[in-house]
């Protein structure tokens, strides 16, 4: 049996959650593109989210 529960978040909270998710996906996509271009150009690639520059 499936139990259905109602989501009590208001539409503004859902919009903010959606915006955060979309931004995360965009950032991930940009990193994937950068890695691909570096590989295609035979250049090293470092994800600066893992190794921050100070």
Number of C-alpha atoms within 10 A of each C-alpha: 3 4 4 6 6 5 7 8 9 8 9 9 11 13 12 11 12 12 12 12 12 12 12 12 12 12 12 12 12 12 17 13 12 15 17 14 14 14 12 9 9 9 11 9 13 13 11 9 8 7 8 8 6 3
